[in-house]
Amino acid sequence: MEDQAHKQFSVYDLQAEIATEAVPSLGDGVPCDKNPGHHNFIPYDEFELHHLPEHYRTEKLYRYLKDIGNSVVRLTVTCEDGSMRFGSGIVMKYRGKLYIYTNNHVVETDQQAKNCLVEFYYDGEESFPIQTRASGLMHTFADTDKSMLILQKIPSGFQHDFMPDSGRCRAVIKTKTNDGTETSVRGLACVHNNIFSIVLRQSSEISWTEELVKEASIYFREFDDGERIYAKCSSILEADTDRVYLTLDPVPDMIKAELEKEQHFWDFDEQKLALPIAITHPHGGPKMVTIGQKIIVEKKEDEGVVLQHSAPTCGGSSGGAVIAVGEDNRVRGLYAYSYLHCKGKKVTKLVSNPKTDSDNYNTSSLSIWL
């Protein structure tokens, strides 16, 4: 049925969701062909635990979603021709520094980045957002539709101690290939079955044995001072045809600290159906939360992993966060994928399609770990 649903929806030409005007409120007076009346949009400053479906209603998940929501910002971009566009972005921490992640179709050039106003905590109609500006592009990729913006400065009122740094969890494992040649492979620190470990892809050149694991060494980078942090592998925790999980003894304190920021998913029930939760700035207005259903997850050669879902979005939502919790959605052993919202369209609801109860059909691409 999932393949059938995908075929039914994939014919639609999805549209980038930027806004050319900003509204102070999503009231009945805001014209919107995709979501007239915006009835399923929850103002972020009113989002409470009871808004989550009962099967997912935990204080731990709610707290995590609020942390992620606090990292979603409104972007106001002045283009080279003087026109304005509004979109969303997500604050991410990488290698000890904070950046803004968004779509390439929101911020395409270095000049647009330099003319981009970034607003934190625009959470409701009565909010007083904290403003800063971008100073340029760290990088942008039109093919994958992603841009990373450098901030001029971090607003003093923005709390980010809770944010994990995915750069710190990247590991280099020194080991030997099957013919005895020394080599280095890359892995990620994770929590697998509630155990701190390193996950890496299987390779035909390396046959992991307990003896080989004990001979391997690992190092991480502490990016604040540039020093390497070394560790030793102790055993094979689990292995399949795609991945192998190696345990550490001892686990470096820095890695524990980073992974403990993500405890909210260590005990998540993967039997629950995937639940996409979008946090964006529709119509360039205050931050909103919407909840939908997964339609399908695909791996595309040009875009990577793409989530197709029904959480309502509008122009201005591009670059916002879509968190998919439950099912087999895992990153570093955790039960969540975080996506960057990209495109959407209103479609005719097909009664025979049980995958979605919404007439919104959207795509969001896997890009960052939050």
C-alpha beads as a LAMMPS data file, in Angstrom:
LAMMPS data file: protein, C-alpha beads

370 atoms
369 bonds

1 atom types
1 bond types

-500.0 500.0 xlo xhi
-500.0 500.0 ylo yhi
-500.0 500.0 zlo zhi

Masses

1 110.0

Atoms # bond

1 1 1 0.000 0.000 0.000
2 1 1 2.915 2.336 0.710
3 1 1 4.235 1.918 -2.844
4 1 1 0.748 2.568 -4.208
5 1 1 0.423 5.728 -2.130
6 1 1 3.820 6.911 -3.326
7 1 1 2.854 6.391 -6.969
8 1 1 -0.379 8.305 -6.431
9 1 1 1.390 11.333 -4.969
10 1 1 4.729 11.384 -6.769
11 1 1 3.270 12.825 -9.964
12 1 1 2.690 16.200 -8.339
13 1 1 5.094 19.057 -8.992
14 1 1 6.055 20.187 -5.511
15 1 1 6.835 23.843 -4.885
16 1 1 9.524 25.532 -2.816
17 1 1 7.820 27.048 0.226
18 1 1 9.143 30.568 0.625
19 1 1 7.018 33.652 1.338
20 1 1 7.334 37.058 -0.322
21 1 1 5.393 38.823 2.435
22 1 1 5.322 38.301 6.200
23 1 1 2.146 38.265 8.272
24 1 1 1.909 38.977 12.019
25 1 1 -0.765 36.319 12.553
26 1 1 -2.251 33.266 10.827
27 1 1 -5.792 34.479 11.336
28 1 1 -8.728 33.916 9.011
29 1 1 -7.703 36.953 6.984
30 1 1 -4.505 35.357 5.661
31 1 1 -5.174 34.068 2.130
32 1 1 -3.768 30.578 1.651
33 1 1 -4.724 28.093 -1.032
34 1 1 -2.854 25.236 0.607
35 1 1 -4.247 25.510 4.156
36 1 1 -7.234 27.887 4.276
37 1 1 -7.846 28.987 7.864
38 1 1 -4.725 27.173 9.130
39 1 1 -6.889 25.097 11.472
40 1 1 -4.248 22.448 12.172
41 1 1 -1.490 24.923 13.043
42 1 1 -0.546 25.179 16.729
43 1 1 1.127 28.447 17.800
44 1 1 4.526 27.492 19.164
45 1 1 4.088 29.505 22.351
46 1 1 0.863 27.548 23.012
47 1 1 2.255 24.100 22.153
48 1 1 1.740 21.788 25.147
49 1 1 2.215 18.126 26.000
50 1 1 -1.452 17.318 25.344
51 1 1 -1.063 18.299 21.680
52 1 1 1.014 15.160 21.072
53 1 1 -0.949 12.020 20.146
54 1 1 -1.496 9.898 23.245
55 1 1 0.779 7.088 22.068
56 1 1 3.714 9.545 21.909
57 1 1 2.821 11.724 24.884
58 1 1 5.895 11.759 27.126
59 1 1 7.482 14.654 28.966
60 1 1 10.876 13.610 27.584
61 1 1 9.762 13.863 23.946
62 1 1 7.884 17.099 24.574
63 1 1 10.940 18.696 26.179
64 1 1 13.078 17.629 23.234
65 1 1 10.637 19.110 20.715
66 1 1 10.632 22.403 22.621
67 1 1 14.429 22.428 22.569
68 1 1 14.394 21.854 18.815
69 1 1 11.667 24.456 18.375
70 1 1 13.749 27.044 20.189
71 1 1 16.416 26.444 17.541
72 1 1 14.081 27.270 14.631
73 1 1 14.527 30.842 13.392
74 1 1 12.846 33.143 10.908
75 1 1 14.988 34.299 7.994
76 1 1 14.344 37.550 6.135
77 1 1 16.437 37.636 2.973
78 1 1 17.024 40.694 0.794
79 1 1 17.855 39.507 -2.707
80 1 1 20.213 41.163 -5.196
81 1 1 17.301 42.823 -7.021
82 1 1 15.941 44.299 -3.772
83 1 1 13.059 41.840 -3.430
84 1 1 12.389 40.130 -0.094
85 1 1 11.810 36.512 0.772
86 1 1 10.952 34.873 4.069
87 1 1 11.841 31.378 5.159
88 1 1 12.872 29.315 8.149
89 1 1 16.192 27.995 9.397
90 1 1 17.580 25.773 12.142
91 1 1 20.455 26.527 14.477
92 1 1 22.937 23.663 14.476
93 1 1 26.142 23.099 16.396
94 1 1 29.086 21.691 14.516
95 1 1 32.696 21.509 15.653
96 1 1 32.058 23.845 18.547
97 1 1 30.385 26.614 16.528
98 1 1 26.779 27.565 15.757
99 1 1 25.479 27.906 12.215
100 1 1 22.103 28.329 10.518
101 1 1 20.959 25.517 8.244
102 1 1 18.351 26.255 5.596
103 1 1 17.533 25.533 1.954
104 1 1 19.528 26.783 -0.994
105 1 1 16.283 28.155 -2.414
106 1 1 15.946 30.321 0.723
107 1 1 19.543 31.615 0.706
108 1 1 21.308 31.003 -2.599
109 1 1 24.342 33.312 -2.600
110 1 1 26.906 34.837 -0.275
111 1 1 25.391 38.265 -0.939
112 1 1 21.950 37.034 0.126
113 1 1 23.482 35.536 3.267
114 1 1 25.081 38.868 4.143
115 1 1 21.662 40.491 3.675
116 1 1 19.857 37.923 5.830
117 1 1 18.200 38.917 9.102
118 1 1 18.003 36.029 11.583
119 1 1 15.308 36.178 14.284
120 1 1 15.337 33.902 17.331
121 1 1 12.298 33.230 19.539
122 1 1 9.658 34.616 17.164
123 1 1 7.272 32.258 18.933
124 1 1 3.950 34.110 18.966
125 1 1 2.066 37.251 18.033
126 1 1 3.251 39.046 21.183
127 1 1 6.866 37.869 20.933
128 1 1 9.881 40.139 20.931
129 1 1 12.370 38.195 18.806
130 1 1 16.121 38.475 19.296
131 1 1 17.787 39.593 16.073
132 1 1 21.185 39.043 14.550
133 1 1 22.520 38.814 11.012
134 1 1 24.423 36.332 8.931
135 1 1 27.892 37.305 7.740
136 1 1 28.036 34.976 4.743
137 1 1 27.760 31.410 3.520
138 1 1 29.773 28.572 4.981
139 1 1 28.644 26.529 1.994
140 1 1 25.657 26.039 -0.289
141 1 1 24.667 23.207 -2.618
142 1 1 21.973 23.746 -5.226
143 1 1 21.769 20.030 -6.064
144 1 1 20.909 18.993 -2.496
145 1 1 19.118 22.303 -1.766
146 1 1 21.033 23.091 1.426
147 1 1 22.857 26.157 2.719
148 1 1 24.840 26.768 5.894
149 1 1 25.016 30.380 7.096
150 1 1 27.701 31.910 9.304
151 1 1 26.345 34.135 12.072
152 1 1 27.856 37.555 12.787
153 1 1 27.367 36.863 16.486
154 1 1 25.379 34.570 18.743
155 1 1 22.601 36.475 20.541
156 1 1 23.348 36.597 24.253
157 1 1 19.847 35.397 25.083
158 1 1 19.999 32.225 22.985
159 1 1 20.437 29.077 25.069
160 1 1 22.380 26.335 23.303
161 1 1 24.089 24.294 26.019
162 1 1 21.572 21.495 25.417
163 1 1 22.488 21.145 21.726
164 1 1 24.601 18.106 20.795
165 1 1 27.625 18.703 18.576
166 1 1 27.618 16.085 15.843
167 1 1 31.188 16.998 14.952
168 1 1 32.437 15.848 18.329
169 1 1 30.852 12.424 17.835
170 1 1 32.764 11.716 14.637
171 1 1 35.474 9.137 15.204
172 1 1 38.500 7.862 13.314
173 1 1 39.255 4.174 13.927
174 1 1 42.761 2.918 13.188
175 1 1 42.794 -0.780 12.324
176 1 1 44.071 -3.291 9.740
177 1 1 42.615 -4.662 6.529
178 1 1 42.361 -8.368 5.771
179 1 1 45.872 -8.387 4.253
180 1 1 47.384 -6.713 7.334
181 1 1 47.672 -3.212 5.887
182 1 1 47.115 -0.413 8.400
183 1 1 44.124 1.757 7.567
184 1 1 41.741 4.305 9.060
185 1 1 37.948 4.241 8.844
186 1 1 35.343 6.692 10.062
187 1 1 32.562 6.033 12.538
188 1 1 30.089 7.779 14.806
189 1 1 29.592 7.632 18.542
190 1 1 26.094 6.427 19.357
191 1 1 23.912 4.747 21.941
192 1 1 22.868 1.288 20.763
193 1 1 20.674 -0.849 23.022
194 1 1 21.463 1.637 25.810
195 1 1 25.213 1.066 25.450
196 1 1 27.747 3.692 24.364
197 1 1 29.367 2.463 21.164
198 1 1 30.839 3.338 17.781
199 1 1 28.890 2.522 14.629
200 1 1 30.652 2.114 11.296
201 1 1 29.824 0.683 7.910
202 1 1 30.902 -2.832 7.076
203 1 1 33.659 -3.125 4.474
204 1 1 34.754 -6.115 2.424
205 1 1 38.356 -5.122 3.206
206 1 1 37.949 -5.498 6.984
207 1 1 36.691 -8.610 8.770
208 1 1 35.974 -7.554 12.326
209 1 1 36.935 -10.088 14.993
210 1 1 37.213 -9.675 18.749
211 1 1 40.994 -9.753 18.427
212 1 1 41.012 -7.081 15.702
213 1 1 38.671 -4.889 17.757
214 1 1 40.961 -4.985 20.784
215 1 1 43.915 -3.954 18.614
216 1 1 42.041 -0.982 17.115
217 1 1 42.370 2.549 18.467
218 1 1 39.987 5.483 18.152
219 1 1 40.346 9.218 18.380
220 1 1 37.858 12.085 18.530
221 1 1 38.459 15.813 18.209
222 1 1 37.782 18.256 21.050
223 1 1 37.227 21.266 18.825
224 1 1 37.353 23.923 21.545
225 1 1 41.099 23.416 22.015
226 1 1 42.003 21.287 18.999
227 1 1 43.257 18.296 20.982
228 1 1 42.551 14.688 20.087
229 1 1 40.794 12.454 22.572
230 1 1 41.831 8.808 22.335
231 1 1 39.869 5.687 23.244
232 1 1 40.140 1.916 22.926
233 1 1 37.638 -0.537 21.481
234 1 1 36.733 -3.440 23.736
235 1 1 34.331 -5.746 21.862
236 1 1 31.805 -6.207 19.069
237 1 1 28.406 -5.232 20.427
238 1 1 26.435 -6.172 17.307
239 1 1 27.055 -6.648 13.602
240 1 1 25.011 -7.205 10.457
241 1 1 25.699 -6.975 6.740
242 1 1 25.620 -3.163 6.759
243 1 1 26.965 -2.001 10.128
244 1 1 29.087 -3.033 13.061
245 1 1 28.818 -1.581 16.580
246 1 1 31.975 -1.530 18.709
247 1 1 32.017 -0.841 22.446
248 1 1 34.494 1.481 24.168
249 1 1 36.373 0.976 27.416
250 1 1 36.451 3.490 28.898
251 1 1 34.036 5.906 27.188
252 1 1 35.580 9.411 26.997
253 1 1 33.783 11.952 29.180
254 1 1 33.309 14.287 26.207
255 1 1 31.438 11.592 24.261
256 1 1 29.270 10.739 27.256
257 1 1 28.394 14.413 27.674
258 1 1 27.397 14.808 24.015
259 1 1 25.310 11.635 23.847
260 1 1 23.609 12.282 27.173
261 1 1 22.146 15.419 25.603
262 1 1 20.140 12.998 23.465
263 1 1 18.781 10.730 26.203
264 1 1 15.228 11.573 25.169
265 1 1 15.350 8.807 22.555
266 1 1 17.347 6.075 24.226
267 1 1 14.240 4.239 25.377
268 1 1 11.878 5.199 22.536
269 1 1 9.516 2.483 21.307
270 1 1 10.365 1.698 17.688
271 1 1 7.046 -0.132 17.294
272 1 1 5.269 3.213 17.177
273 1 1 4.408 4.454 13.703
274 1 1 6.572 7.294 12.407
275 1 1 5.186 10.685 13.429
276 1 1 6.407 13.760 11.486
277 1 1 6.283 16.984 13.526
278 1 1 7.032 20.231 11.659
279 1 1 8.206 23.430 13.386
280 1 1 8.404 26.326 10.924
281 1 1 7.526 29.981 10.228
282 1 1 4.619 29.697 7.738
283 1 1 3.877 32.881 5.790
284 1 1 6.902 34.485 7.451
285 1 1 4.852 34.799 10.619
286 1 1 5.169 33.466 14.161
287 1 1 6.488 29.941 14.686
288 1 1 3.952 27.124 14.348
289 1 1 3.815 23.384 15.074
290 1 1 1.991 20.900 12.844
291 1 1 1.684 17.123 13.058
292 1 1 1.131 14.736 10.164
293 1 1 1.817 11.231 8.948
294 1 1 4.684 9.608 7.091
295 1 1 3.906 8.710 3.497
296 1 1 7.248 7.189 2.505
297 1 1 10.988 7.578 3.102
298 1 1 13.213 7.352 0.034
299 1 1 16.941 7.387 -0.623
300 1 1 17.602 9.576 -3.657
301 1 1 20.956 9.852 -5.379
302 1 1 20.907 13.661 -5.569
303 1 1 19.023 14.590 -2.375
304 1 1 19.946 11.779 0.000
305 1 1 17.268 10.525 2.395
306 1 1 13.932 12.255 1.746
307 1 1 10.827 12.057 3.937
308 1 1 7.479 12.480 2.209
309 1 1 4.845 13.432 4.757
310 1 1 1.576 15.238 5.393
311 1 1 2.390 17.643 8.269
312 1 1 0.796 20.920 7.073
313 1 1 3.200 23.600 5.810
314 1 1 2.935 26.834 3.837
315 1 1 5.122 29.362 2.078
316 1 1 7.754 30.435 4.605
317 1 1 8.116 26.897 5.977
318 1 1 11.113 26.059 3.786
319 1 1 14.177 25.491 5.961
320 1 1 12.200 24.617 9.088
321 1 1 12.578 21.469 11.174
322 1 1 10.656 18.241 10.621
323 1 1 11.276 15.654 13.331
324 1 1 10.194 12.076 12.589
325 1 1 9.961 9.959 15.730
326 1 1 9.145 6.291 16.100
327 1 1 9.423 3.275 13.808
328 1 1 12.962 2.562 12.566
329 1 1 13.951 6.220 12.292
330 1 1 17.431 6.132 13.806
331 1 1 20.467 8.346 13.793
332 1 1 23.473 7.290 15.869
333 1 1 21.290 4.632 17.469
334 1 1 18.641 7.161 18.482
335 1 1 14.987 6.890 17.550
336 1 1 14.602 10.096 15.572
337 1 1 15.485 11.598 12.254
338 1 1 15.609 15.356 11.829
339 1 1 14.855 16.760 8.410
340 1 1 15.062 20.122 6.700
341 1 1 11.702 21.041 5.175
342 1 1 11.945 21.685 1.438
343 1 1 8.793 21.617 -0.688
344 1 1 5.075 20.983 -0.621
345 1 1 1.752 21.144 -2.409
346 1 1 -1.940 20.719 -1.778
347 1 1 -3.325 17.603 -3.422
348 1 1 -6.709 15.963 -3.764
349 1 1 -7.286 13.671 -0.797
350 1 1 -7.607 10.091 -1.957
351 1 1 -10.079 8.283 0.276
352 1 1 -8.493 4.930 -0.588
353 1 1 -5.091 6.085 0.675
354 1 1 -4.725 5.329 4.398
355 1 1 -1.228 6.814 4.658
356 1 1 -2.405 10.377 5.244
357 1 1 -5.512 12.170 6.455
358 1 1 -4.240 15.492 5.087
359 1 1 -4.326 17.071 1.651
360 1 1 -0.789 18.391 2.191
361 1 1 1.967 16.466 0.457
362 1 1 5.457 17.608 1.440
363 1 1 9.092 16.571 1.196
364 1 1 11.835 17.183 3.731
365 1 1 15.446 16.055 3.357
366 1 1 17.612 14.454 6.006
367 1 1 20.417 16.864 6.715
368 1 1 21.336 17.355 10.356
369 1 1 21.201 15.645 13.719
370 1 1 19.446 17.583 16.453

Bonds

1 1 1 2
2 1 2 3
3 1 3 4
4 1 4 5
5 1 5 6
6 1 6 7
7 1 7 8
8 1 8 9
9 1 9 10
10 1 10 11
11 1 11 12
12 1 12 13
13 1 13 14
14 1 14 15
15 1 15 16
16 1 16 17
17 1 17 18
18 1 18 19
19 1 19 20
20 1 20 21
21 1 21 22
22 1 22 23
23 1 23 24
24 1 24 25
25 1 25 26
26 1 26 27
27 1 27 28
28 1 28 29
29 1 29 30
30 1 30 31
31 1 31 32
32 1 32 33
33 1 33 34
34 1 34 35
35 1 35 36
36 1 36 37
37 1 37 38
38 1 38 39
39 1 39 40
40 1 40 41
41 1 41 42
42 1 42 43
43 1 43 44
44 1 44 45
45 1 45 46
46 1 46 47
47 1 47 48
48 1 48 49
49 1 49 50
50 1 50 51
51 1 51 52
52 1 52 53
53 1 53 54
54 1 54 55
55 1 55 56
56 1 56 57
57 1 57 58
58 1 58 59
59 1 59 60
60 1 60 61
61 1 61 62
62 1 62 63
63 1 63 64
64 1 64 65
65 1 65 66
66 1 66 67
67 1 67 68
68 1 68 69
69 1 69 70
70 1 70 71
71 1 71 72
72 1 72 73
73 1 73 74
74 1 74 75
75 1 75 76
76 1 76 77
77 1 77 78
78 1 78 79
79 1 79 80
80 1 80 81
81 1 81 82
82 1 82 83
83 1 83 84
84 1 84 85
85 1 85 86
86 1 86 87
87 1 87 88
88 1 88 89
89 1 89 90
90 1 90 91
91 1 91 92
92 1 92 93
93 1 93 94
94 1 94 95
95 1 95 96
96 1 96 97
97 1 97 98
98 1 98 99
99 1 99 100
100 1 100 101
101 1 101 102
102 1 102 103
103 1 103 104
104 1 104 105
105 1 105 106
106 1 106 107
107 1 107 108
108 1 108 109
109 1 109 110
110 1 110 111
111 1 111 112
112 1 112 113
113 1 113 114
114 1 114 115
115 1 115 116
116 1 116 117
117 1 117 118
118 1 118 119
119 1 119 120
120 1 120 121
121 1 121 122
122 1 122 123
123 1 123 124
124 1 124 125
125 1 125 126
126 1 126 127
127 1 127 128
128 1 128 129
129 1 129 130
130 1 130 131
131 1 131 132
132 1 132 133
133 1 133 134
134 1 134 135
135 1 135 136
136 1 136 137
137 1 137 138
138 1 138 139
139 1 139 140
140 1 140 141
141 1 141 142
142 1 142 143
143 1 143 144
144 1 144 145
145 1 145 146
146 1 146 147
147 1 147 148
148 1 148 149
149 1 149 150
150 1 150 151
151 1 151 152
152 1 152 153
153 1 153 154
154 1 154 155
155 1 155 156
156 1 156 157
157 1 157 158
158 1 158 159
159 1 159 160
160 1 160 161
161 1 161 162
162 1 162 163
163 1 163 164
164 1 164 165
165 1 165 166
166 1 166 167
167 1 167 168
168 1 168 169
169 1 169 170
170 1 170 171
171 1 171 172
172 1 172 173
173 1 173 174
174 1 174 175
175 1 175 176
176 1 176 177
177 1 177 178
178 1 178 179
179 1 179 180
180 1 180 181
181 1 181 182
182 1 182 183
183 1 183 184
184 1 184 185
185 1 185 186
186 1 186 187
187 1 187 188
188 1 188 189
189 1 189 190
190 1 190 191
191 1 191 192
192 1 192 193
193 1 193 194
194 1 194 195
195 1 195 196
196 1 196 197
197 1 197 198
198 1 198 199
199 1 199 200
200 1 200 201
201 1 201 202
202 1 202 203
203 1 203 204
204 1 204 205
205 1 205 206
206 1 206 207
207 1 207 208
208 1 208 209
209 1 209 210
210 1 210 211
211 1 211 212
212 1 212 213
213 1 213 214
214 1 214 215
215 1 215 216
216 1 216 217
217 1 217 218
218 1 218 219
219 1 219 220
220 1 220 221
221 1 221 222
222 1 222 223
223 1 223 224
224 1 224 225
225 1 225 226
226 1 226 227
227 1 227 228
228 1 228 229
229 1 229 230
230 1 230 231
231 1 231 232
232 1 232 233
233 1 233 234
234 1 234 235
235 1 235 236
236 1 236 237
237 1 237 238
238 1 238 239
239 1 239 240
240 1 240 241
241 1 241 242
242 1 242 243
243 1 243 244
244 1 244 245
245 1 245 246
246 1 246 247
247 1 247 248
248 1 248 249
249 1 249 250
250 1 250 251
251 1 251 252
252 1 252 253
253 1 253 254
254 1 254 255
255 1 255 256
256 1 256 257
257 1 257 258
258 1 258 259
259 1 259 260
260 1 260 261
261 1 261 262
262 1 262 263
263 1 263 264
264 1 264 265
265 1 265 266
266 1 266 267
267 1 267 268
268 1 268 269
269 1 269 270
270 1 270 271
271 1 271 272
272 1 272 273
273 1 273 274
274 1 274 275
275 1 275 276
276 1 276 277
277 1 277 278
278 1 278 279
279 1 279 280
280 1 280 281
281 1 281 282
282 1 282 283
283 1 283 284
284 1 284 285
285 1 285 286
286 1 286 287
287 1 287 288
288 1 288 289
289 1 289 290
290 1 290 291
291 1 291 292
292 1 292 293
293 1 293 294
294 1 294 295
295 1 295 296
296 1 296 297
297 1 297 298
298 1 298 299
299 1 299 300
300 1 300 301
301 1 301 302
302 1 302 303
303 1 303 304
304 1 304 305
305 1 305 306
306 1 306 307
307 1 307 308
308 1 308 309
309 1 309 310
310 1 310 311
311 1 311 312
312 1 312 313
313 1 313 314
314 1 314 315
315 1 315 316
316 1 316 317
317 1 317 318
318 1 318 319
319 1 319 320
320 1 320 321
321 1 321 322
322 1 322 323
323 1 323 324
324 1 324 325
325 1 325 326
326 1 326 327
327 1 327 328
328 1 328 329
329 1 329 330
330 1 330 331
331 1 331 332
332 1 332 333
333 1 333 334
334 1 334 335
335 1 335 336
336 1 336 337
337 1 337 338
338 1 338 339
339 1 339 340
340 1 340 341
341 1 341 342
342 1 342 343
343 1 343 344
344 1 344 345
345 1 345 346
346 1 346 347
347 1 347 348
348 1 348 349
349 1 349 350
350 1 350 351
351 1 351 352
352 1 352 353
353 1 353 354
354 1 354 355
355 1 355 356
356 1 356 357
357 1 357 358
358 1 358 359
359 1 359 360
360 1 360 361
361 1 361 362
362 1 362 363
363 1 363 364
364 1 364 365
365 1 365 366
366 1 366 367
367 1 367 368
368 1 368 369
369 1 369 370
